[in-house]
Structures are given as C-alpha cells and as structure tokens.
Amino acid sequence: METVNTGGGYSGAAMEQLQEASIGTLALLTTTAVLTVTLLARKMLAEKPQGDKRAPPHIPSTIPYLGHAVSFGLSPLEFLLAAYEKYGPVFSFTMVGKTFTYLVGSDAAALMFNSKNENLNAEEVYNKLTGPVFGKGVAYDVPHPVFLEQKKMLKTGLNIARFREHIPMIVDETEEYFKRWGNSGQKDLFQAMSELIILTASSCLHGPEIRSIMNEAVAQLYWELDGGFSAEAWLLPTWVPLPSFKKRDVAHKKVKQIFYNAIQKRRESNETHDDMLQTLLDSTYKSGRHLTDDEIAGMMIGLLLAGQHTSSTTSTWMAFFLAQNKEIQDNCFEEQQSLFGKELAPLDYDSLKECSYIERCLKETLRLRPPIMTMMRMCKTEQTVLGYTIPPGHQVCVSPTTNQKLKDMWEDAATFNPDRFLSKTGAVSDDKFIYIPFGAGRHRCIGESFAYVQIKTIMSTFLRLFEVELGDPGFPEINYATMIHTPLNPIIKYKKRQS
Ligand code: HEM
C-alpha cells in the first residue's frame, strides 16, 4: 500500500534525503557503513551467480558503499534511461551497500509481475516502512496469502454501488473546500489537493463516525503517521530514537484509538451502514474468523494512506498539465458542458463514466508522473530473465516512470497528449507491462477504480469552478527528495468561471 505504495522511488528519495538528514543521523549512518563494510564485501561475493551463469551488467562505481546513490538520487529517471541505453533492459548497480537490479521494458518487467511472492518478496522491502505505520497483523506484516485475503475484503468494499454514493460526497467536499479560495488568486495547489484527498477519502472510505471527528488535530495525526514513510525509516533500524519515529509511533497509537472508538460505536449502535467499515466488520477469513478490531483499524489506516500521496500528487500534476495546455483545459470544460448541459447538472456515476476526455487526461498524467516511481522486491531465489541470472539478495525493481517514458515505446514520449489513449494502449506496441502506474500481478493496486472516481470527480468540480494558469514559479520541477515525486513550488493561478 504506497503508500503502501511504497516504492515511490524509495531509493532515489532516500539518497536525496540523505542530504537533508541531521548530523546525528549522518554520523549514525557513517558508523553503520564502516561496521558493515566487511560484511558487505562478503555479501556481494555471495550475490554473484554460481557457475557459468551470466549476471546482469553491473554499472561500475568508484565510491565505496554509497555507490551510485548521489547520481541516482539527483535524477533517477535520467539515470535509469541512460543505463537502459547503455546496458539494455536488465542492469544492476550499488547504492548504500545494496545491489539494485532494474528490469526495464515489458519483457524484463514480466519477471516481477509473474513471479511468486516467495521468490521475489515484497514484505522484506516494504514492511520496514509500513509496519510501524499500519501496525501488526495487516499488509506486509502477515504472510502473503493472508494479505491477499485482506486485499480481497477491501476490494469487496470498493464497489460500484458505493462509488455512486461517493460522487455527491466528493462534490460537496470539493465545493465546500474551494469556497475559501475566493474569486481569483495564486495558491499552493498541492497543499489544497492533499487536504481535499484526505477529507474525501475519509468521507468515502471511513464512514460518518470518523469523518465527523475529522478536524485539524486529527489531520495532523495523519501527517505525523505519514511521516513514517521516510528515507530514514527505510535506512535506519526502527529503534533509533529519531523525533520523527517517536511522532509516528505516538500518532499510530492515537489514530488506532480513534478507530477502536468508531468500531465500538458502530457495534453498539446496532445500525448497519453500507460502507467500508461495515464491510470489514462483516468480513471473515477463509477459516471463518472475523477480523479483530486491531486488524480493522490497521486496514483503515492503510486504505487512507495508500491513496493519500498517490492521488494528491496525481490531481496536482494533472491540474498543472491543464494549466500549461489551455486548449486541453478548454476541451475538458467543453466536455462537461456537452455531457451535463450549459447549466452543468450534478455529476453522477454514469455520466462521469462518459467523461472520456478528462479520463484520458488523467491517464496521460499517470503516464508522465506515476506517483510510484519504483516497485521493489527482494530476490529470494535465483531468477533468470532475458538470459541473465539474478542471484538472491538483489533488490529487484521495476519503474513505471521509466517504462512509461521509453522513446522506443511511446511516440513523442515527453509530450502531454491525452489523445494518444484513443488507441488501445496509447503506446507504439501493445506490450503488456509498458503502462503500469497501478502495478500488475499479485501486488496490483486495488484502489485504481476508487482513485479514478475520486480524481475525476475532484477535477471535474474544480474545472467547473475555476479556469487555471501556471502561477509565477511556472510549471513545477519534480521534487526527487520525497518518496513520491511531488511538484516543487506548486503555485497555481486561478480565476472563478463566470456562471
Ligand atoms: C492514483 C492513485 C494510485 C496509484 C497510482 C497507485 C499505485 C499502486 C501501485 C503501483 C501498486 C503496486 C505496488 C507494488 O507492486 O509494489 C499499488 C498497490 C496497492 N494499492 Fe494503490 N495506487 C493508488 C491509489 C490507491 C488507493 C486509493 C488505494 C486504496 C483505497 C490503494 C491501495 C493499494 C493496495 C491495497 C495495494 C496492494 C499492495 C500489495 O499487494 O503489495 N491504492 N498501488
């Protein structure tokens, strides 16, 4: 879950954030590095494939331990595209003592998406981050078959009947939120979208008990919990007494308590609602066992945070692409008028589905700015791909950002062109794993449909309210220092539409 969604270019972000880490953290890291250097040398020898098997080409580095951390961290996409040009679809390199093997392009990526979790393992790379945030007994803290059962329960709760109810709730939240913007001005759009996504997700996914107590203090607890998805958390043991770890752990306890209270209130009320909390209260494992309150609370946290950065960065980038391309923005608004009339009748699920132009804009945003930059797995057993043998111990990675920008796969790859998706795949070929913003295989996202409903509803409402242009800082640069690649200086200029 990105959040669970993890990934987010853990590694790239990790390196960038190293620059921002406190002196204490750096001292700790240096000590750790010195102590582990001998072990690493041994480990790297052990990581070579045995016999005459061919290891993936290894990008050489003269910097011990850190390896390519700095150049990757400064610009992961350029690093990976250049490596693909030079070494082909499978290559390895070292960063902070770990060996990363990237699978670029569809044929190579197929290894990850078709693999079994016991061979290419997700929890070993993700649980360090998600464990302290979601808590015990859920997601990557349980054996994979159990997580698959939990995903199935969550998926049952994300259904079309519910989406029909979600749409007016999201419209109301969005209209209410943007009242504070007035008639015109310049504002930080990423901050706005982050707040709006948390409010709408809480309304739709958590139910009335939780949404009714959602205030600044609760939002602050979510931010502190969310602060657990950091480079430090990925690099350092959980017991290190960092203030951000402490905040995360305190916030975890408090948020859990909020959910325990809501669960108890729901049970005592004897009312049944048609929402996610009810789905989880009613769900059972194959064994017949119901979820414990702790599991339900952990899954509710995961559900909220999985969509938080992913959907808030996507909506923000989408608005900036539209602000930059006035004609495309106008097409989106005209689509609203042609489907809902000049008076702009209320949005509903069936008509929203018809909004195919805005949907293509969202799809194209997810191609150029997929929030999860890299999906990672720990290689547990020797794997063969395109003639190369990957030994156990490598971190095997697939990057949507890279696959979705390959020049040999996408015409005019860098250009924002929603109409490329008028063709079946939008790409030059119909290779299966070229467009993968939601992943694929057994770890595939379960939140895609909800995210589409949520973002399309927010963006349609937003464009009905405002016309937008780039703010004074211009089109935002990508902030590689964050786990999910967020926009830097995301200031948008807006003007209320005349009704
Ligand atoms: C634009 C929005 C989103 C994007 C781009 C996105 C992307 C992804 C990706 C790439 C993965 C695969 C991770 C991997 O293979 O390592 C994933 C998994 C997942 N996502 Fe999403 N996600 C989004 C929104 C959501 C939402 C709204 C939810 C929940 C309501 C959600 C829940 C999950 C869950 C439960 C997994 C499964 C993780 C696993 O099985 O290992 N996501 N997502």
Boltz pocket constraint, residues with backbone or C-beta under 6 A from the ligand:
constraints:
  - pocket:
      binder: B
      contacts: [[A, 1], [A, 2], [A, 4], [A, 5], [A, 6], [A, 7], [A, 122], [A, 151], [A, 302], [A, 303], [A, 304], [A, 306], [A, 307], [A, 308], [A, 310], [A, 311], [A, 314], [A, 370], [A, 371], [A, 372], [A, 374], [A, 375], [A, 376], [A, 436], [A, 437], [A, 438], [A, 439], [A, 440], [A, 442], [A, 443], [A, 444], [A, 445], [A, 446], [A, 447], [A, 448], [A, 450], [A, 451]]
      max_distance: 6.0
